[in-house]
């Protein structure tokens, strides 16, 4: 007659024997699906941020072109802004370039108060050499970095001044590289979109000129780009 103890041990052996390769395979399949979902979600978030920044760049250029068509001047540089734009805090000097700290501040206010971009901006003067600017003066990019527009030479590889939209810092290098591929040639030192020389240049890109590349492997999380006009 079989004892209670031996019967119980037998049942336990049967139970453990049932958890075999098929069960392990199912576990790995589930884990694989979860990881794939996480990677897909991360890719979707990155793509959304790329689209957000590229959409901002396009919208700002459209707004500037529309402003010029209406007022025959650049926002910020417009010398009759206080006469023709409600709430404009001041005028530019009308020399055709957004080149002073005062004009860089008025740039966003003129655009917003004329109805070409959303937001409310105070028109405070903006120092052109860095990318620090309060949200009350300059709009932020999708990563919280301040955007600036000015007559300057901060695009890597530039040899002369041009109107530049500095799209702000806090942009991971892989995202910056993707933005460049979306709107230009994917090379940080050439074309209409380039890396900003004032933000971690040595770790955001490698090489120089036409053979330069984004240093994606370095993983720098604080890069910035420049759209040249």
BELHU-V806431 format. One record per residue. N is the residue number from 1. RES is the residue in three letters. SS is DSSP state (hx for helix, st for strand, lp for the rest). PHI is phi in radians with two decimals (NA if undefined). OMEGA is omega in whole degrees, 0 to 359 (* if undefined). Layout:
n: {N;N}
res: {RES;RES}
ss: {SS;SS}
phi: {PHI;PHI}
omega: {OMEGA;OMEGA}
This chain:
n: {1;2;3;4;5;6;7;8;9;10;11;12;13;14;15;16;17;18;19;20;21;22;23;24;25;26;27;28;29;30;31;32;33;34;35;36;37;38;39;40;41;42;43;44;45;46;47;48;49;50;51;52;53;54;55;56;57;58;59;60;61;62;63;64;65;66;67;68;69;70;71;72;73;74;75;76;77;78;79;80;81;82;83;84;85;86;87;88;89;90;91;92;93;94;95;96;97;98;99;100;101;102;103;104;105;106;107;108;109;110;111;112;113;114;115;116;117;118;119;120;121;122;123;124;125;126;127;128;129;130;131;132;133;134;135;136;137;138;139;140;141;142;143;144;145;146;147;148;149;150;151;152;153;154;155;156;157;158;159;160;161;162;163;164;165;166;167;168;169;170;171;172;173;174;175;176;177;178;179;180;181;182;183;184;185;186;187;188;189;190;191;192;193;194;195;196;197;198;199;200;201;202;203;204;205;206;207;208;209;210;211;212;213;214;215;216;217;218;219;220;221;222;223;224;225;226;227;228;229}
res: {UNK;UNK;UNK;UNK;UNK;UNK;UNK;UNK;UNK;UNK;UNK;UNK;UNK;UNK;UNK;UNK;UNK;UNK;UNK;UNK;UNK;UNK;UNK;UNK;UNK;UNK;UNK;UNK;UNK;UNK;UNK;UNK;UNK;UNK;UNK;UNK;UNK;UNK;UNK;UNK;UNK;UNK;UNK;UNK;UNK;UNK;UNK;UNK;UNK;UNK;UNK;UNK;UNK;UNK;UNK;UNK;UNK;UNK;UNK;UNK;UNK;UNK;UNK;UNK;UNK;UNK;UNK;UNK;UNK;UNK;UNK;UNK;UNK;UNK;UNK;UNK;UNK;UNK;UNK;UNK;UNK;UNK;UNK;UNK;UNK;UNK;UNK;UNK;UNK;UNK;UNK;UNK;UNK;UNK;UNK;UNK;UNK;UNK;UNK;UNK;UNK;UNK;UNK;UNK;UNK;UNK;UNK;UNK;UNK;UNK;UNK;UNK;UNK;UNK;UNK;UNK;UNK;UNK;UNK;UNK;UNK;UNK;UNK;UNK;UNK;UNK;UNK;UNK;UNK;UNK;UNK;UNK;UNK;UNK;UNK;UNK;UNK;UNK;UNK;UNK;UNK;UNK;UNK;UNK;UNK;UNK;UNK;UNK;UNK;UNK;UNK;UNK;UNK;UNK;UNK;UNK;UNK;UNK;UNK;UNK;UNK;UNK;UNK;UNK;UNK;UNK;UNK;UNK;UNK;UNK;UNK;UNK;UNK;UNK;UNK;UNK;UNK;UNK;UNK;UNK;UNK;UNK;UNK;UNK;UNK;UNK;UNK;UNK;UNK;UNK;UNK;UNK;UNK;UNK;UNK;UNK;UNK;UNK;UNK;UNK;UNK;UNK;UNK;UNK;UNK;UNK;UNK;UNK;UNK;UNK;UNK;UNK;UNK;UNK;UNK;UNK;UNK;UNK;UNK;UNK;UNK;UNK;UNK;UNK;UNK;UNK;UNK;UNK;UNK}
ss: {lp;lp;lp;hx;hx;hx;hx;hx;hx;hx;hx;hx;hx;hx;hx;hx;hx;lp;lp;lp;hx;hx;hx;hx;hx;hx;hx;hx;hx;hx;hx;hx;hx;hx;hx;hx;hx;hx;hx;hx;hx;hx;hx;hx;hx;hx;hx;hx;hx;hx;hx;hx;hx;hx;hx;hx;hx;hx;hx;hx;hx;hx;hx;hx;hx;hx;hx;hx;hx;hx;hx;lp;lp;lp;lp;lp;lp;lp;lp;lp;hx;hx;hx;hx;lp;lp;lp;lp;lp;lp;lp;lp;lp;lp;lp;lp;lp;lp;lp;lp;hx;hx;hx;hx;hx;hx;hx;hx;hx;hx;hx;hx;hx;lp;lp;lp;lp;lp;lp;lp;lp;lp;lp;lp;lp;lp;lp;lp;lp;lp;lp;lp;lp;lp;lp;lp;lp;lp;lp;st;lp;lp;lp;lp;lp;st;lp;st;st;st;st;st;lp;lp;st;lp;lp;lp;lp;lp;lp;st;st;st;st;st;lp;lp;lp;lp;st;lp;hx;hx;hx;hx;hx;hx;hx;hx;hx;hx;hx;lp;lp;lp;lp;lp;lp;lp;lp;lp;st;st;st;st;lp;lp;lp;lp;hx;hx;hx;hx;st;st;lp;lp;hx;hx;hx;lp;st;st;lp;hx;hx;hx;lp;lp;lp;lp;st;lp;st;st;st;st;lp}
phi: {NA;-1.29;-1.31;-1.09;-1.13;-1.18;-1.15;-1.15;-1.08;-1.14;-1.09;-1.15;-1.08;-1.12;-1.09;-1.21;-1.13;-1.26;-1.58;-1.89;-1.03;-1.02;-1.19;-1.08;-1.07;-1.11;-1.04;-1.16;-1.10;-1.10;-1.07;-1.09;-1.15;-1.10;-1.11;-1.06;-1.13;-1.13;-1.10;-1.13;-1.10;-1.07;-1.13;-1.14;-1.11;-1.08;-1.10;-1.13;-1.22;-1.05;-1.08;-1.04;-1.21;-1.13;-1.14;-1.06;-1.02;-1.15;-1.15;-1.17;-1.13;-1.09;-1.12;-1.12;-1.11;-1.17;-1.08;-1.09;-1.13;-1.41;-1.86;0.97;-2.80;-1.54;-1.05;1.56;-1.56;-1.07;-1.43;-2.11;-1.07;-1.16;-1.48;-2.09;-2.16;-1.08;1.44;-1.12;-1.45;-3.13;-1.96;-1.56;-1.64;1.25;-1.60;1.60;-2.37;-1.65;-2.04;-1.92;-1.02;-1.13;-1.18;-1.11;-1.29;-1.21;-0.88;-1.25;-1.15;-1.06;-1.07;-1.21;-1.21;-1.47;1.56;-1.65;-2.40;-1.46;2.05;-2.26;-2.22;-1.48;1.32;-1.11;-1.04;-2.11;-1.24;-1.49;-1.46;-2.22;-2.05;-1.82;-2.79;-1.18;-1.03;-1.28;-1.97;-2.18;-1.23;-1.54;-1.43;-1.16;-1.88;1.57;-1.44;-1.28;-1.71;-2.37;-2.19;-2.85;-1.46;-2.79;-2.47;-1.82;-1.35;-1.02;1.54;-1.27;-2.01;-2.71;-1.16;-2.74;-1.26;-2.21;-1.74;-1.48;-1.42;1.69;-1.66;1.29;-1.66;-1.01;-1.06;-1.17;-1.23;-1.06;-1.08;-1.20;-1.06;-1.04;-1.14;-1.24;-1.98;-2.61;-1.75;1.36;-1.93;-1.19;-1.88;-2.35;1.47;-1.55;-2.20;-2.45;-1.32;-1.42;-1.23;-1.64;-2.27;0.83;-0.99;-1.14;-1.75;-1.56;-2.49;-2.21;1.33;-2.58;1.17;-1.14;-1.72;-1.20;-2.43;-1.32;-1.47;-1.09;-1.08;-1.22;1.26;-0.98;-1.73;-2.23;-2.05;-2.60;-2.21;-2.31;-1.71;-1.64;-2.09}
omega: {183;179;179;182;181;177;180;179;180;178;179;178;178;181;181;179;181;180;186;184;179;180;178;179;179;179;180;177;180;178;178;179;178;179;178;179;179;180;179;179;178;178;179;178;179;180;179;180;175;179;180;181;180;177;177;181;181;182;180;179;177;180;179;180;179;177;180;180;181;189;181;179;176;173;184;180;186;185;179;184;183;179;189;180;181;176;178;185;181;182;169;183;174;182;175;178;177;195;183;178;180;182;177;177;180;182;183;179;178;180;183;183;176;174;183;172;177;177;177;186;189;178;179;181;183;177;189;188;179;180;175;180;182;177;178;181;183;178;178;171;183;181;177;179;182;177;180;178;181;172;190;183;181;177;181;180;180;179;179;179;174;172;184;168;176;194;174;184;182;181;177;186;179;177;179;178;180;176;179;179;182;188;183;189;179;181;188;183;183;175;184;176;184;177;180;184;186;184;174;185;185;180;179;179;176;178;182;176;185;180;179;180;173;183;183;181;180;175;179;183;182;176;177;181;180;172;183;179;*}
